[in-house]
Amino acid sequence: MGLVLILLALIAFIVLATTRLKLHPFLALLAAAFIAGFAYQVPSLEIVKTITSGFGAILGYIGIVIVLGTIIGVILERSGAAISMAECVIRLLGERFPTLTMSIIGYLVSIPVFCDSGFVILNSLKNALATRMRISSIAMSVALATGLYATHTFVPPTPGPIAAAGNLGLESSLGLVIAVGLLVAFVTAMAGMWWANRFVNRDVPLESDGQEAEEVEFAELRARYGELPSAGKAFAPILVPILLICLGSVAVFPSKPLGEGAVFASLSFLGQPVVALAVGLVLSCLLLKPGSRREDFQERVSEGLQSAAPILLITGAGGAFGAMLKVTPLGDYLGTTLSSLGIGLFMPFIVAAALKTAQGSTTVALVTTSALVAPLLAELGLDSEMGRVLVVMAIGAGSMTVSHANDSFFWVVTRFSRMNVATAYRAQTAATLVQGIAGMLTVWLLSLVLL
C-alpha cells in the first residue's frame, strides 16, 4: 500500500507544482523523477543514471520526429495552407452541413498544426461561414474546436501522441498508431459535432461586436497571404508522410505482403517516421514564396525550433520519470492489483482524465500517464503491439477530458468565439467531456475486436 501512496503523492506533486506553483512541467516531471528515486529507495548512484538514460532514450528517436513535425506545422500555418485546406473542404461538402464542414476542417488542419493556432487561423473563416449560412456562431465554434482537438490528441505527428507512443515502445509502429488514431479521432470529432448541433438554433448573446466586421476581417486575412497555395500543395506535407509511414508499417508485417525486394527496401526506409517527415518538410518548402524562399525557410525553422523546445523538454522529462518508475517494484505491485480489478484500458483513461482536468495540459497528461502506465502493460495484459496502441488511444481519450479554465485552448476558443465563461462551460467544456467518453467507448469496443 505504501508504494501506491508514494505514487499518489507524486501525481499530486506534479499537479500542484504545475498549477499552484506555476512550475514548468519539465521541472515538475524532473523533480518528480528525483523524488521517486529517493522515495522508492533506488540506490543513489543509480538515480541520476536512470534519469539521464530515460531522458535520452525517448528523445533519441522521437525528438527528431517532434521537431520536423513542428516545423512543417509552422510552414503550413504561415503560408496560408490551412485556409486552402479549409476552402477545399467547403468546396467538396458545400454549405448544406455547416457544422460537419467545420468539424472536418478542424480534423484535417490539426494533424500538423497545433489546435490553438488552428483555431486562431480559422476563426475568421468560421465567422464568415456562420454569417453566410445563417447559423449560430457558437455551434460553428464548438464544431471547429472539437474537430481540431480530436486529431491534436490522437494522431501523430502531433507531439503528444508521438511522445506517448515513444514511452510505450511504439517508435517503429507509428503507422499503426496513426491508422487507429485517425479512426478514434473521427469518432470523437463527430461526437463534438453532435454536441455543437445542440446550439445551432440557440440565440446565445456574444460579448463583442457584430458579425459584419468579422467577414471583412476574414477577407483581409485572406488577402494578407497573397496567392494561396493550391489544395494539392497544402495537403501534400501532411498526407504524403502519413501515407509513407502507413506503407512502411505494412511492408514490415511478418507476412511480408510487399515481398522482400526493392519495393520492400524502399518503403521500409521511406516509411520510417524521421524519413517520412523529412519528405514532408521538403514538400512544405513548395509553399514558401518564390524570391524569398531561403529567408522564409530559415525563419520558419527558427519558429519551429522555438515551438518544439518546450515539448522536447517535457517529453524527455516524462521519459526520465517513466524510466525511474520502471526500476521500482511499483509495476509488479500495481499490475497485480489492477489486474484483479479487471479495469484494463480504463485505468490509463482515468489517470489521464484526472491529470488533464487537474492541470490543464493535454500534452503533459499524455506524457505523464504514458510514463506511469508503461511498467504495468504486461500485468494488465496489454503488452502486445495492438495493446500498446490502444493504451495510447485510451490515454488520448482521457487527456481531452475535460478542457476548462486551466487549459489555454479553452481560453483561445472562448476569447475568439466571443463566448462568456458560463456559455463556454456549457458549450466547449461539455463538448470535450462528450468527446472523451466517446473516444474511450470507441477504444473499448476496438479492444473487444482486436485484442
N, C-alpha and C positions, 0 to 999 in steps of 0.2 A: 504493500500500500504506500510505503514511503517513496517508492520510485515514481508512482503516479502523482503524488503530492508535489514532488520536485518538478515534474513536467508541467503541472498546472501552474505552479509558481513561475516557471519560465515563460509560459504563454502570457500570464498576467503581466510579467515584467515587460515583454515585448509590446503589449498593448498600451500599458501605462507610459512607457518610455517614448512611444511614438505619438501618443495623444496628449497626455498631460504635460510631459517634459519637453515635447516638441523635438525630440532627438531624431536625427535622420535614421531611417530604417537600416541603413548599412551599419551604423554604430550600434544600434539596438540589437541586431542579429549577431554582430561580432561579440558584443558584451555577453549576450545570452549563451554563445558557444563557450566562452571562458567560464562563465558561472556554471554551466552544465558540467564542464570538465571537473571543476573542483567539487561540485555538489555530488556527482556520481563517483567521486574518488578515483578518477583516472590518474595514473602516475603523472606527476608534474612535468617530467621531461617529454611525455607523450602529448601533452595538451597543445602546445604550440605546433608541434609536428603535424598533429591531426588537423588542426585548423588551417594551416598553410596548404597542406596537401588537398584538403577538401575544397578550399577556395580555388586553387589552381586547376583541379581536376574538372570542375564544372565549367570553368571559363576556357579551358584548353580547346574545347570543341565548340561549345555553344556561344562563346564570346564573339567569335568572328561572324557567326550567323546573325547575332543580335545587331552588330554594327552595320553589316551590309543591309539588313532589312530596314534599319532605321534610316540609313542614307537614302535608300530607294523611296521610302515614305516621304522624306523631306522634299526630294525632287518632284514627286507626284503632286505634293501639296503646293509647292511654289510655282509649278509650271501651268497650273490650271487643269491638269489631267483629271482631278476629282470632279470638276464641273463637266468636263467632256463625258466622263463615265455616267454622271447623273443624267445628262441630256440624252445620252444613248438609251438609257433605261426608259426615260419618258417617251422617246420615240417608239420604242418597242411595245410598251404597255398602254400608251395613250393616256387619257385622263379619266377613264371610267372607274378606276380603282385607286383613288389618290393615296390612301394610307398604305396600300400594298406597294405602290410605286415608291413611296418614301422608305418603307422598310427594306426593299430590295436595294435601293440606292445606298442606304446605310450599310447593309450586309456586305456589299461589294467594296465600298470605299474603305471600310475599316480593316480590311485584310492587311494592307500595308500602312495605312495612315492611322495614327492614334485617334481614339474616339473623341477626345476633347477637341483636337484640331479639326477632325472631320465635321463635327457639329458646327464649329465656327465658320468653316469654309462654306458649308451648305445651308447655313441658316437663312441667308437672303433668298436663295433659290426656293427653300421651303416656304417662306412667307409669300413670295410671289405666286407660287402654285396654290397656296391656300386661298389667296385672294381671287385668282383666276377661276378656281373650281368652286368657290363659294362654300368652303368647308372650314370647320373650326381650326384655328391655328394651334390650339392645344393638342388636338388629335394628331395633327401633322408633326408637331414637335415630338410627341411621345413615340410615334411610329419611326421617325428618323433616329431618335436617341436609342431606342431599343434595338433597331437594326444594326446600328454602329456598335452597340455594346455586345451583341451576340458574337460576331466574328472576332472582336477585340479580345474576348475572353477565351475562346475555344480554338482559334485557327492560327497556327504558325504561318508567316514569320512574325506575328506579334510577340514581343518579348516574354510576356507572362507565360503563355502555354509552352513556348520553347524552353524556358527555364524549368518549368515543372517536368517536361519530358526529359530534360537532361538529368534532373535529380532522380528520376525514376528509371534511369538507364535506357532511355529510348532514343539516344542520339542517332542511331542508324535506322530508326523506324519512323522518322518524321513523316514520311509519305502516308503511313497508316494513321498517324495522329491527325494529319491534315484531312484525310478522307472521312474519318469518323467525326472530326471536329466540324467539318462543313455540314454534315447531316444534323448533328446536335444543335449547331448554331442556327440552322434554318428553322428547326422546330421552335427554338426559343425566340427567334425573330418573329415568327408567326404568332407566338403567344403574346409577345409585346404588341403586335399589331391588333390582336383581338382586344387587348385592354385599351389600346388607343381608340378603337372604334366606339367605346362607351362615351367618348367625349365629342363625337362627330357632330351631334346636333345640340350640344350644350352651349349656351351663351355665357361663357366664363369671362368676366371682365379682366382686361390686361392692364399692366401697370405703366405702359408707356404710351406713345402717340399712335396715330392711325397707321393703317397698312399701306397707304399710298407712298409714303416716304420709303418704306421697305422695298417696294417694287423699283423705285428709282435707284435705291442703294444696290440692288442686285444688278441692274443694268450697268451701273458704274463699276461694280466689282468685276463683272464680266469683261468690260472694256479695258480694265486695268491690266488684264493678262494679255491683251492684244489678240492675235490669232491663236485660238485654242488648238491643241493637238487633236488629231483625228482619234476616233474611238479605238482603232486598232493600236495606235501608238500608246494610248493611255492605258489600255488593258494589258498590253504585252509584258511590261515589267512585273506584273502580278501573276498572270496566268501561265506564262512560259516557265518560270521557276517551279510553280506548283505542279505543272504537268511533268516536268523533268524529275522532280522528287518522287512523284507517284509512279512514273515509269521505271525509275531506278529501283523502287521498292518491289515492283512486280518482277523486274529482271532477276533479282536475287532470291526470289522464292525458292524453296528447296526443290520444287518440281522443275525449275529452270524453263519456264514457258517460252522464253525467247531464245533458247539454246545457249551455247557457250562460245559463240563465235564473235565476230566484230560488233554485231548489234549489242550483244550482251556486254562486251567490254566498254563500248561507248556509253551505253545507258547507265552502267554501273558507275562510271566516272562522272558523267554529267548529272546523274541523279543524286550525288552527294550534296547535302544542303549547302555547303560552302560554295561548291562549284555552281550549283543551280542559281543561287542568289548573286554570284558574281556575273553570271549571264544576264540576270535581271538588271543588275546595275549597268551593264553595257547597254542594254536596251533602253534603260531610262535616260541615258545620255542623248538619245534621239529627241527627247522632249525639250532639251535646252535650246535656247535661241541661237541661230547661226550668227557668227560675228563676235559674240562674247561667250562662246561655249566653254572655253577653258576657264575663264574667270568665274563664270556661273558655277561650273562644276566644283572648283576649289571652294567656293563659298558654301555650296550645298553640303560638301563633305565635312567642312568645319561645323556647320549647324548639326549635321547628323551625329558627329562625334560628341558634340556637347550634349545632345539629347540622349545618346546611348550611355554616356559615362555613369550617371546615377543608376541606371538599370543594371549595368555590368557590376557595379559595386554591390548592389542589393542581391543580385543573383549569386555572386561569389560568396558573400557573407551567408546567404542561405545554404549554399553548398557546404561551407565550413560548419554551420550549425548542424546540418544533417549528418556530416561525417562524424561529428562529436557524439551525436546520439547513437550512431551505429556501433561505436566501440563500447557502449554501456550495456548493461543487462536489461535495459528498458524494453528492447524489441521483443525478446523472448517472453518477458512477463506480460506485456500488453497484448502480444499476439495470442497467447494462450487465453487470456481473459476475454479479449474481444471475440475470438473465435467461438467461445462458448455462448456469447450473446447472440451470435448469428446476424449481426447487422451489416457485415461485409462492406459494400460500397457506400453505405450510408454514413459510415464513420468518417471518411475524409470529407464528405459533403458537409456534415455537421460541424467539423472542426473549421473548415474553410469559411462556412457561413458565419460562425461565431467571430472569427478573426476579421472578416470583411466588415461585418456590422459594427464591430468594436473600434477598428482603427481606420477604416475607410478606403484603403488602397487595395485594388484588385490584384495588382502585381505582387505586393507584399503577401497577401493571403495565398496566392498561388505558390510563391516561392517557399514560404514558411511551412505551409501544410504539406507540400510535396516532400520537403526535407524531413518533416515529422513522420510521415507515413512510410517513407522508403524502407526503414528497417523492419516494418511489420508485414510486408507483402506476402512473404512465404507463409507466415502463420495465418493470414487472412485468406489464403487460397487464391491470391491474385498475382502470383509470381510469373505467370505466363506473359507472352508479349501482348496478347489482347487484353489480359487482365490489367496490365500496367497502363495500356491506352485508355481503358475505361476508368481507371483511377484518375488519370489526368482530366477526363471529362467530368467526373464526379467533383473533383476539386474545383474545376472551372465553374460548374453549376453553383457550388457553394460560394465561390468568390464573386458572384454577381448578386448575392442575396445578403443584404439589400443596399442600394445606393441612397444615402440620405445626407444629412448636413455635414458629415465629416469627410465626404467624398468630393474631390474637386469637380468631377464630371457632373454631379448633382447641381453645383452652382453654375457651371457653364450652361447647362440646359435651362436652369431657372432664369438666369440673367438674360440670355439671348432670346428666350421664348417669352419674356416679359410676364412670367407667372409670379404670383405672390407665393410665399413659402407654403402656406396651407394648401393651395392648389397643387403645388409641386409634389407635396407628400401624397396627395390623393392620386395624382396622375403618374409622375415619374417613379417615385419610391415604390408605390404599389405595383407598378408595371415590372420593376426589377424583381420583386418578390414572386410575382407570377412567372417570370422568366426562369428564375432559379428553380422553382418547384417543377415547372415543365421540363427543364433540362435534366433534372435528377430523375424524374419519371422515365424520360427517354433513355437515359443511361441504364437504369434498372431493367427496362424492357429489353434493351440490347444485350445485357448480361445474360438474360434468360435464354437468348438465342445463340450467343457467341461463346459463352463460357461452359 
